[in-house]
Amino acid sequence: MGAFEGPDLDPTDWEAVRRESHRMLDGVLDHIRTLREQPVWRAPPAEARAAFREPLPAEGDELSAVYERFAREVLPYASGNAHPGFMGWVQGGGSVPGVLGEMLAAGMNANLGGRDHMPLEVEQQVIAWVRELFGFPAQAGGLFLTGTSQAVFLALLMARTRELGPDVRRAGLGEAGLRLTAYASAGAHGCVAQAMELAGLGSDQLRRVATDTAGRMRLDALRAGLAEDRARGLRPFLLVGTAGTVDTGAIDDLDALAELAAREALFFLVDGAVGALGMLSPEIAPRLKGIERADAIGFDWHKWGQAPYDAGFLLVRDAELQRGTFASEAAYLRRLNRGLAGGEWWPSDFGPDLSRSFRALKTWFTVKTFGGRALGRVMARCCELARTLAQRVEAEPQLELLAPVALNIVCFRARGPDADALNSEIVARLHEGGHPAPSLTTIGGRTAIRAAIVNHRTRREDVEALVEQVLRIAGDLAAERGG
Ligand SMILES: *Cc1c(COP(=O)(O)O)cnc(C)c1O
């Protein structure tokens, strides 16, 4: 307790708490400044986990002692995504302005469910930027969420409302709901199937459309699937295009999908978790053509946008459809046209969350501090590093590239007997050695090392180190087998 001795929970000794606070801020800045000197990842030792567990404390500790435990027992065992050598899955590195924005947001302790206050204006500002970025009309709506998984789920519910009418909210899916079918590429993220499950539509009703050699949804297969389902009396309602698949970064032909969705009266959703913010880069934006025609776009500021977790985002063309899907009238949420219960925009009308954090502030800080051009340059550099990695792989006879590089993701592997097991072992050893950390995936039934370059801190030397370490470990393994 120490500096907190009063009846409320505020400091009694503000000067002592101020000193501690500055020390913690220094600690986190030092952590970020020295990331490159740290291993990408280290496993939390069993003793550390055991030592950390304790019963609910009845009495408090000194703030400084609580911080010491964090610094010693939590901070060193991060998941690594802030590190320049982290290339696993698709995760962002965060940024210092984002850290500060998050701190200030916590200081305000704002609840962005509704009412009349300036934090909502900050969220509206980011929404306006997003509208502008994607060429959406002024009446389009937006919302911060935890992540793209939630954005996809909410958009799917809107598509359902559009197809079945607002009564579906009260009456449930009924007979018609059993016949709804959705379409996404075989490379689409698992959150699309999960959204079908959560919505009660069933993941069997999601058609996983075959992809071409570049990993894009095949239009002929999509058209054939639609025709077949319609002939069977089913009701296609949703088409999900992917702007950067999670496995290989493939971008669907969004323009053609938008065209088809319009013709077939399907709700067109773009999963842009990997690539949508590429709109900020003049090199990447042309490849996203058609995204401006979507009914909704889900993406993550916490990935390529470099805002700290979590900062998912949903952009919706028809904000009234969104309100009609989620708004409910409850007496305790009564709106007034004056005072604190006023305010024109209540985000709780546009999604399932009533209490909402101030995710907009860390994003606003990040965008304001760097500007769109610098963020776009980071994305272009990630793509350039991916091409460099692909070239290095192709130049090594012991390595092979497993998928074309469309964006910032490279899938490759070491050649050798029992290559699936070999490459799994290589990735495990990379992680455990604290080396550059890619993840694993399966490409065409073959185990692949997958490097997604999302972090603004990643440099050419990290990509070179990845290739060197893969070759070294493959060599060690061959020697172990031989010996
Ligand atoms: C990461 C990702 C998602 C899920 O986003 P979350 O923010 O983790 O919920 C969806 N789609 C793709 C393509 C992704 O890469």
The ligand as a Gaussian input file, in Angstrom:
#p B3LYP/6-31G(d) Opt

LIG

0 1
 C       -5.637000     -12.009000     -37.943000
 C       -6.659000     -12.305000     -38.985000
 C       -8.008000     -12.381000     -38.667000
 C       -8.503000     -12.293000     -37.263000
 O       -8.241000     -11.054000     -36.728000
 P       -8.193000     -10.842000     -35.133000
 O       -7.841000      -9.428000     -34.996000
 O       -7.090000     -11.766000     -34.660000
 O       -9.497000     -11.222000     -34.599000
 C       -8.921000     -12.561000     -39.687000
 N       -8.521000     -12.676000     -40.950000
 C       -7.225000     -12.643000     -41.306000
 C       -6.866000     -12.763000     -42.746000
 C       -6.246000     -12.472000     -40.328000
 O       -4.953000     -12.426000     -40.656000

